C-alpha cells in the first residue's frame, strides 16, 4: 500500500507536494485509486495527498455569466442532490445518479471521474456535450483546457504529474435548451456502462396563428464506451440542425450516431451490439426530449444517505504518517499509532477489533462494509484509514447507541421479519436502512430501493429486507 499520507490545507500546497515527489498522487474519493494500489497496478505510487479536507472545494456555483462551476471535491451525490444542477444541467445530474450507488457517490468526485479518463466513465459524456472546460493548477500557475482537448486516449489526459484539477466549468442550459443522458448497463445499479449517450439540443420555436413548430437550432450528441475517448456524433449533430424531431428525422439521426461509433467487443457486449445500442438509445433520447419526458425515472428528491444534514460535517484536519490517527468511532475517541497504510475497513477490523463491518467484495460493490463517515454512508473498503483522523465514524457496533440495551428499530425489524439469513450482508443493509430512516422517516418503496441499491444479498430476492425496512419506518 502507500507509505506516506499527507493532508494539505490548500490547492497550492497540493501542487507543491506533487512537484516535490513524482510518486505522489492525489486521493479524493479514492474509488479507483485505492483499488489500483491494492491490486498492484499503481506500483509507482507511495504517497497519497488527501484533498478531502481542503475548505470550499465541494461548492457548486453559478456565476454572473451563466457559467456553472464545480469544485474539485464535488461528489456525484452533490450533483444529483442539487436543485441548481437539476434545473440547469440535467444530463450531468442523470449521469452522476447512474454512477455506482449512494455509498460510492458520497465519496467519488466528478473531477476524479474526469481524470481517470476511462471511455466508459459516465460523467465525461454529458460534460462533453455541455461544452465543458477544466482548470488545472500547478506551481507554474493555472491553465484552462477544453474537455474535448483534455483526452489523448484510454486513461490518458494532457495533465502533468504536478497538476491538480481545481475547477470544472460549463454554460448552464438556457430556456431553449434541453438535454438528457442514457446509460445502458447489465444491471440497474453498480454497473459499468455498455454504452452511454448524452444529448443537448437548442430548440427554436416559430409560431403562426394556428401552429407552433419546434426545430433544432443546434445539437450535441456524445457517445461513451464506443471509442478510446468520448466522441461527438458529428454527422448526426449537423443533420439535426433546422429539422423538426419527426420519427423519420430521429431514425436517421440515430443511424448517423451509430455510424460514428467504433466500439470494441468485450465481456459486457460485442462491438455489433454496442453499435446497435447507440442507435436505439440515441433514438430514445431524442424522443424523450421531443416529448418532454427526459426526466422520467429520475427521482425529484433523490435519496443520498446523508441523514438529516445536507451539509458536510467534515472538519479541517492535518495528518502526517508519522503521527497517530486520532478519531471518534461510535462516540468514543481512539488514538491509534499504527494502520495508516490500510483501508478504513481493515483498520476497523484489525486494529480496533470491530468485526461487524464485513469485506464481501473489497471493490465497493457489495455494501457489506458500509459505515458512516462524518455523517454519510460510505464503503469502508475504499476509504484510506488516515481519513479517519479528526473524523466521526459510526459502525454497526454503535448503531444501537451507547447503552446497547435496545436495538435500533431496523435491527429489531430484521430479526422479527426474517430478513437475516446467512447474516454476512446484514450489517451493511442495516447501516444503509438506518441512514435512510434518518433522512426519510417514512420512505416510499422506491426510496427504500434507492437506499439499498449499493447492498448485495446473495441469499434472497430482497423481499424480506424491504419488508423489514418498511416495518421499521412504521415503528419509529
Residue, then its C-alpha position, 0 to 999 in steps of 0.5 A: x500500500x502507500x507509505x506516506x499520507x499527507x493532508x494539505x490545507x490548500x490547492x497550492x500546497x497540493x501542487x507543491x507536494x506533487x512537484x516535490x515527489x513524482x510518486x505522489x498522487x492525489x486521493x479524493x474519493x479514492x474509488x479507483x485509486x485505492x483499488x489500483x494500489x491494492x491490486x498492484x497496478x499503481x506500483x509507482x505510487x507511495x504517497x497519497x495527498x488527501x484533498x478531502x479536507x481542503x475548505x470550499x472545494x465541494x461548492x457548486x456555483x453559478x456565476x454572473x455569466x451563466x457559467x456553472x462551476x464545480x469544485x474539485x471535491x464535488x461528489x456525484x451525490x452533490x450533483x444529483x442532490x442539487x436543485x441548481x444542477x437539476x434545473x440547469x444541467x440535467x444530463x450531468x445530474x442523470x449521469x452522476x445518479x447512474x454512477x455506482x450507488x449512494x455509498x460510492x457517490x458520497x465519496x467519488x468526485x466528478x473531477x476524479x471521474x474526469x481524470x481517470x479518463x476511462x471511455x466508459x466513465x459516465x460523467x465525461x459524456x454529458x460534460x462533453x456535450x455541455x461544452x465543458x472546460x477544466x482548470x488545472x493548477x500547478x506551481x507554474x500557475x493555472x491553465x484552462x483546457x477544453x474537455x474535448x482537448x483534455x483526452x489523448x486516449x484510454x486513461x490518458x489526459x494532457x495533465x502533468x504529474x504536478x497538476x491538480x484539477x481545481x475547477x470544472x466549468x460549463x454554460x448552464x442550459x438556457x430556456x431553449x435548451x434541453x438535454x438528457x443522458x442514457x446509460x445502458x448497463x447489465x444491471x440497474x445499479x453498480x454497473x459499468x456502462x455498455x454504452x452511454x449517450x448524452x444529448x443537448x439540443x437548442x430548440x427554436x420555436x416559430x409560431x403562426x396563428x394556428x401552429x407552433x413548430x419546434x426545430x433544432x437550432x443546434x445539437x450535441x450528441x456524445x457517445x461513451x464506451x464506443x471509442x478510446x475517448x468520448x466522441x461527438x456524433x458529428x454527422x448526426x449533430x449537423x443533420x439535426x440542425x433546422x429539422x423538426x424531431x419527426x420519427x423519420x428525422x430521429x431514425x436517421x439521426x440515430x443511424x448517423x450516431x451509430x455510424x460514428x461509433x467504433x466500439x470494441x467487443x468485450x465481456x459486457x457486449x460485442x462491438x455489433x451490439x454496442x453499435x446497435x445500442x447507440x442507435x436505439x438509445x440515441x433514438x430514445x433520447x431524442x424522443x424523450x426530449x421531443x416529448x418532454x419526458x427526459x426526466x422520467x425515472x429520475x427521482x425529484x428528491x433523490x435519496x443520498x444517505x446523508x441523514x438529516x444534514x445536507x451539509x458536510x460535517x467534515x472538519x479541517x484536519x492535518x495528518x502526517x504518517x508519522x503521527x497517530x490517527x486520532x478519531x471518534x468511532x461510535x462516540x468514543x475517541x481512539x488514538x491509534x499509532x499504527x494502520x495508516x497504510x490500510x483501508x478504513x475497513x481493515x483498520x476497523x477490523x484489525x486494529x480496533x477489533x470491530x468485526x461487524x463491518x464485513x469485506x464481501x467484495x473489497x471493490x465497493x460493490x457489495x455494501x457489506x462494509x458500509x459505515x458512516x463517515x462524518x455523517x454519510x454512508x460510505x464503503x469502508x473498503x475504499x476509504x484510506x484509514x488516515x481519513x479517519x483522523x479528526x473524523x466521526x465514524x459510526x459502525x454497526x457496533x454503535x448503531x444501537x447507541x451507547x447503552x446497547x440495551x435496545x436495538x435500533x428499530x431496523x435491527x429489531x425489524x430484521x430479526x422479527x421479519x426474517x430478513x437475516x439469513x446467512x447474516x454476512x450482508x446484514x450489517x451493511x443493509x442495516x447501516x444503509x436502512x438506518x441512514x435512510x430512516x434518518x433522512x426519510x422517516x417514512x420512505x416510499x418503496x422506491x426510496x427504500x430501493x434507492x437506499x439499498x441499491x449499493x447492498x448485495x444479498x446473495x441469499x434472497x430476492x430482497x423481499x424480506x429486507x424491504x419488508x423489514x425496512x418498511x416495518x421499521x419506518x412504521x415503528x419509529 
